[in-house]
């Protein structure tokens, strides 16, 4: 981290600051006392106040109980960003933003000193935490920017000041908060609006951009080759095979080009967990664990991928509720059920109240089950899944379907 003096921390973040003996500066920022490294500032958010002593015992240079946690984190992240010469890329989108971030980070790291957001560190806490990892020699910072309503992306951009903005796609996500697809466009457009003159916006082909002082790169369906089970996009070989990941790779390559960094011949991406993770199951089966999140766009893509990966294996889909879809949620779920039937799903486990709509739309699927929640879904999955099956597990984060994937994986162990 670009170091901050403790007197600067006091000026930046109002609250109760406790310093370790002899400490004069901070060398990192964390909100998790278990991750303390010597010299870190531990910012106690929520129940973090119960771990102040623990943080100091683990070597923290100081602890802070902020009066306003988001404001404190923003001030710290903003200050480190202002002192960094790194070029910042902000990535948002209805689907694929975390995977695109992971891909771009892997691409950049081959030729530049790169800092990228961990997992889904994409909100008012996660973005400043990532910025606080910038070192004096950091050349590229790759951020994921969340959207849960109007103004959030604009606020994150004010902290991070991205020079390059990537909108992976726009679809029906968070409709409860922004009302319509037009609302999603407006919210995602906050990233484009925040770019400085001379910046670069990388956006879907039909995405509206009303600026003449930035470069605009429009994303279209990429040409994808397949060599030894790896997708080849833009002359680069990736350790992915699905079309939606190939589209994410194309967006990442566009950002790489905007940064002026060279395209490598190949790259292996370490994807964040629960996003298309694959694991062999007994009898030649395959588990696709995509349990981190879901909306209608990503559900359709996942069902297409299930069909691609299944080959001659029986196709099993364990699908949970898609959250924050507003009044149209029942119809969206019914449509995904229809898509499951069209894509050849032979066994469907629907998890959650809204997921009953999957079953309504999935007429013709031979085996169907409904479970009220993740715990019951484990039992339903164990009843339905057979050796040799190809199994997709996917739902919105609140459903917690990773426990189903873990239970299926445990059978293999």
N, C-alpha and C positions, 0 to 999 in steps of 0.2 A: 504494500500500500504506500502511496505517497503520504508521508507522515504528516500528522497534524500535532501542533503543540497543545498541551492541555489548556492553556489560557485561551487558545482559539476555540477549543471544544466548548468551553464555558460561554464564550461569546455567541457561538452558533446555536447551541441547543440548551434552552432553558430547562432547568430541572435540578435534581439533587445529584451532584457529582462527588464520588468518593475516589481518591487516588491512592495507589499503592506507594509505600515509602520509596522516595527517590525518583519516582516516575515524573517525566517532564513532557513526554510526547506519547502518542499512540501509533502503533504500527499495523493495526487492523481493526475491523469492526465486526462484531457478531451479536446475534440475539439468542444464541444457544450456548449456555455455559459449558456444555459438554464439548464444544468445539474450540474452546479458548486456546490460544497460543500466546506465548510470552509477549507482553506489551499490548495486547488487544484492549480495545474499549468494549465492555459488555453493556449493551443497551437493554435494559430490563423492560420488556413489553408484556403486558398482561401478567401472567403468573411468573414471569421472569423475576419479579421482585422477591420471590421465595428463594432465589439462587444467587443472591448478591455475594454472600460470603464464600460460596462455592467457587464463583468466578475469580475472586481475589486469590483464593487458595490455589487455583489452577494456573495462576500467573498473569491475570489481567493487570494491565497498567492502570485501569480505572474502571469504575462502574457508573452508569448513568441511569437514573430513574427520571425519564423525561416528563415534563408537564404535558406535552402534546407529542405522542410517539411518531406520528406520520411527519409532522413538521420537523422534528429533530432528525429523523432519518433523511428527509429530503435535504436539509441543510448540510449534513455531513456528505452525502453523495454528491450534491451540487458543487461543494467546495473542492472535493478531490477531482471531479470532472473538469472544473475550471483550470486546475493546475496540470492537467494532463494534455499531452500533444497527440494522444491516441485518436484515431478516426473511429467514430461510433456509428454502428449500424443498428437501427431499430426495426424489429420484425413484429408484425401483427397479422391477423387473419382469422377467419372463422374456424379454419382447421389448418393443421400442418405447421403452425408457427414454431412449436417446440422442436419438431424434427428438422425444419429448415434451419433453425438456430444451430442445432447439433451438427448438421451437414456443413454449414458455412464455417463454423468453428474449426471443424476438422480440415477443411480446405485451407483456411487462412493459416492454421498452425504450421503448415508445411513450409511457409516462407516468411512468416511474420510472428512477432511476439504477440500472442493473442490471449485475451481474457474473455470468457463467455459466461453467460448466466448458467448457474447450476439448475438442473431439473427444470421446474417451472417457476423460477424466481422472477416473476413478471409483474409484481404489483408495487404498492407504495412502500413495502418493506424490501422486497426482493430486488428491485431495480437499484435502490441506493446501496444495498449490500454488494451487488456486483460492481458498481462504480467504485466502492471502497476497496476493491481488490486491485485497482489500477496501480501499477508500479511506474517509476520514472521512465523505464524503457519500453512500456507497453505501446504497441503500434496499432492494434486493432481491438476494439471492444464490441462484442456482439450481444445485443440485448433483445429479450422478448418482452413485448408490451401488451398487457392485458386490457380487455375492454369489458367492463361490467355496467357501463352506462355512459352518458354523454359527459365529456370533460375529463375522463380518467386518462386517456391517452395524451391529451394536451398537457395535463399536469405532469405526467411522466416525462414527456418530451422537454418540458421546461427545466427539469432536473438534468436530463441526460444529454440534451442538445445533439440529437443524431444528425449526421451529414447525409446519410443514406437511409431511405425508408423503404421497407419491403412489405407489401400487402399480399399475402399468399393467395387469398381468395375471399369472397364474400358470400355468405349463406345464412340460412335461418338459425342464428345462434343468439342467445341472450335477448330474445324478443320481448320477454316480460319487462325488460329494462329500457329498450329503445323503440318498442312498438311495432316495427315493420322492417322489411328488408331495406327500405330507404333510410330508416334510422341506423341500421348497421353500416350502410355506406357512409352516412354522415359521420358516425363515430370513428370509423376507420380512416376517414379523410382527415381527421385531426393530425395524423402522422404526416401526411403530405403537406398540410398547412404549416407545420412546425419546421419544415426543412429550411435551411438558410439558402439565400440566393447562391446558385452554383451547385446546390445539392442534387441528389439523384433520387427519383421516385421510381420504384420497381413495382408495377401494379398489374392486375388482371387486364385483359385486352379491352374490356368495356368499362373499366373503372373511370369515373369522371375526374379529370384534373384540370383546374382552371388557373394554371400558372404558366408564365412564359419565361420565368427566370431560373428554372431548374431543368435538368435533363429528365426525360421520361422514357422509361423502358417498359414495354408492354409484354406481359407474359402470355404466350400461346401454348397450345398442346405441344410438348416436346417430342422430337423424334427419339425413340428409345430402341437401342439394340440390346441383345442378351447374349453374353458370352460367359460360359461356365457358371451359369446361375447368377451372374452379376449384371446389373443394368449399366449400359453405356449411354451416357447423356453428354452431349457437347464434347465428345472426345475423351471423357473421363469415365473410368470404370468405378462403380460404387458397389458396396456390399449390400445392395438391396435388389429386390426383384419386382416389387409391386409398382403399378402405374402411378398411384398417388404419391409414393415416395420419389419416383422419377420426376414428377412435377415439382416436388419440394427441392430436389436436386437442381432442377433447371432454375428455380428462383434463387437458390444459393449461388449458382454459377454467375448469374446476372449481377449479384452483389459483389462477388469476387472480382468480376471484370470492372465494376464501378470503382473498386478499391485500387485497381491497377496492379493486382497481384496475379502471378502466373497460374495457369491451370495445370495441375499435376496429371500424370498419366492415370493414376488410380488413387483411391482413398478409402480407408476403412473407417466408418463412423461408429462411435460409441453412443448409441441412442439412449435417451433418458428412459427409465424403467416404465414398464407397463404400456409401451407404445409399440405394438406390433412385435413384441418379444416372441420368439419361437422356441419350442422345446419338443423334443421327440417324446411320444407316448407309447405305451406297450402295444405290441402287435403292429408296429410300423405306423402308428398314429402320429398326429402332429397337433400341438396346441399353439394357437395364436392368441397371445395375451395382449389385448389392446384395451385394457380396463381403465385407463386413466381418465378418459372423457369421451363424450359422444354428442353429436348433433345429427340432423338428417343427412348432411353432406358427408360427414365422416362415416356414418353408418352404411350408407350406400357403397362408399369406397371399400369399406371393410368386407362387405358381403361379396363384392366383386373379387376381392383378393382371396377370400375363403374359397370361392369357386376355382380360382386359378391354382391355388396351392393344393386343393383336395385331390385333383386328378381323379383316380378311380375310387378314392376313399369316400365313405359316408360323410356327409356334411352336417355338422351339428353347430347350431348357433345358440349361445347363451347370452341373451340381450336384456339389459336393464333399462330403466327409465332414461329418457333424454330430458334434462332439466331446462328450465327457463325459456320455454317455447311459447308461453302466453296462452291465449284462448284457443289457438289452433293446435295445441299439443295433442289432443286425441286423434285428430286427422293425420298429423305427421306420423304418429305411431302406427296408425292403421296402414299408411302408405309404406312404411318400412316393412311391415308384415307382408304386404303384397310383394315387395322387392325380395324378401327372403324366399318366398314361394317361387318367384320367377327365377331366382338364382340357383335353384335346386337344393335348397336346405331340406334335409330329410328328418331332422329332429330339431325342435325349437323349444327352448326354455325361456319363458318371459318372466322378468323379475321386477316387481313393483306395480303399483296401481295403474300408472299410465301405460305400463307394458302390456296390460290386457289388450290394448289396441293392436299389438303385434299379432295376437292370436285371432283377433277379428279379421285382420287382413290376410292371414296366412292360410286361407282355405286350401286344402289339398296337401299341406305338409303332413306326412304320415304320423309323426309322433310329436305331440305338444304337451307342455307342462306349464303351470303357472306357480310362481313362488312369491310370497309377500316381500321377502327381503333376501339379503345375501346369505344369511345363515341357512335359511330354508332352501336357497338355490344350490348350496353345496350338496344337500341330500338329493335334490332333483337331478343334479348333474351326475352324481354317482349312480343313480338309477338309470339314466338315459345313455350315458357315454359308454361305448363298447370298445374293446381293443381294435386298433386299426382306424379309428375315426379321425377325421380332421375337424378340430373344434375351435370355434371363435368365441372369445369372451370379451364383451364390450358393453359399456354403459357410461352414464355421466358419473363424475367423481363422487357425488354424494351417495351413490348406491354401494360403492365399495366392493365391486365384484372381483377385485384381485384375490379375495379369499377363496373364490371358486377356482381360479387358476392355480393358486397355491395348493389346494386340496387335490386337484387333478395331477399336478406335478409331483405331489407326495407319493402318489400311487407308483409313479415311475421309480422313485427313490427306494 
